[in-house]
Amino acid sequence: MKIVIIGGTGLIGSKTVERLRSKGHEVIAASPNTGVNTITGAGVAEALAGAEVVLDLANSPSFEDKAVLDFFETSGRNLLAAEKLAGVKHHIALSVVGTERLQESGYFRGKLAQETLIKAGGLPYTIVHSTQFMEFLGGIAQSSSVGDKVHLSPAYVQPIASDDVADAMAAAALAIPVNGTIEIAGPERWRLSDLVARYLKAIGDSRLVEADPEARYFGARLDDGSLVSDNNPQLGKITFEQWFATSARK
Ligand SMILES: NC(=O)c1ccc[n+]([C@@H]2O[C@H](COP(=O)([O-])OP(=O)(O)OC[C@H]3O[C@@H](n4cnc5c(N)ncnc54)[C@H](OP(=O)(O)O)[C@@H]3O)[C@@H](O)[C@H]2O)c1
């Protein structure tokens, strides 16, 4: 089966490409670096010709509010229109657990716009909602740093390793469309401020984490239910300690 992975050069995209190729599928890793751009449309029709399944694993190059919204709206519209013309049978996208609860955040308004386009798009689809990737802990610390202090909410998180996410995306590509949303999460629940403090200490970063319930997460105030799934999530296997021991420094 021909499968196109938009964002196939990214963190989750490249791991999903590997998994589906190893099962013998014809997999196109589509991204600007391979000549496929869902914003300009360059290379999209050519990549999609003969494809049955498309996974959208792209991300906005900028996290600035308007740039994110423009990215997901333009990319989503262009991609869904091209998929219809090409006769694609299943559109799969990766979004974030709690997207609908995090609408104070420009990033999550962009993700909701992406989901809304898919639901209205008329193609069979599966939206996979994931919790935060363990690989993103450094990015969370960076986004919440002021000088040598990191201000973070103590709300719950249940982070998932990218290898577990890629397993779920590859499985979704080979399954029938859900025409709805499934949720995935890691095996353990942590307080965000405690986990990032542990991560920074483990990598020898001297920044100190201050737990602050008012601290914003990409613009959104969190409560204990904001980032965790209440929707019977499929659980990954890899714990934080296992991930850190094998992957964190790669
Ligand atoms: N970070 C988290 O904790 C988290 C949690 C849940 C869900 N997600 C979602 O997971 C998805 C994938 O994230 P990631 O961290 O794997 O992304 P990533 O590593 O940043 O990769 C982004 C990918 O998007 C591609 N891309 C950028 N602009 C594009 C364009 N105009 N046309 C086509 N492709 C384009 C990039 O291609 P080039 O390499 O060619 O630039 C790259 O392959 C995102 O949608 C994100 O919202 C993230």
The ligand as an ORCA input file, in Angstrom:
! r2SCAN-3c Opt
* xyz 0 1
  N       5.495     18.024     21.000
  C       4.545     17.354     21.620
  O       4.656     17.068     22.829
  C       3.305     16.951     20.870
  C       2.295     16.262     21.539
  C       1.177     15.834     20.808
  C       1.083     16.096     19.445
  N       2.078     16.788     18.826
  C       1.944     17.018     17.367
  O       2.820     16.124     16.702
  C       3.063     16.603     15.375
  C       4.478     16.261     14.958
  O       5.400     16.847     15.851
  P       6.980     16.581     15.741
  O       7.582     17.043     17.018
  O       7.237     15.195     15.243
  O       7.362     17.608     14.588
  P       8.831     18.065     14.113
  O       9.880     17.093     14.546
  O       9.000     19.505     14.463
  O       8.703     17.934     12.536
  C       7.902     18.794     11.813
  C       7.766     18.270     10.407
  O       6.882     19.148      9.696
  C       7.450     19.354      8.419
  N       6.943     20.580      7.805
  C       7.138     21.857      8.205
  N       6.584     22.712      7.322
  C       5.996     21.943      6.351
  C       5.309     22.221      5.141
  N       5.072     23.491      4.748
  N       4.889     21.190      4.382
  C       5.113     19.898      4.751
  N       5.781     19.571      5.880
  C       6.220     20.584      6.655
  C       8.952     19.389      8.685
  O       9.643     19.204      7.459
  P      11.189     19.662      7.214
  O      12.023     18.708      8.020
  O      11.379     19.497      5.757
  O      11.284     21.080      7.675
  C       9.087     18.203      9.622
  O       9.140     16.999      8.901
  C       2.689     18.100     15.409
  O       1.536     18.310     14.622
  C       2.368     18.381     16.878
  O       1.307     19.306     17.040
  C       3.163     17.205     19.490
*
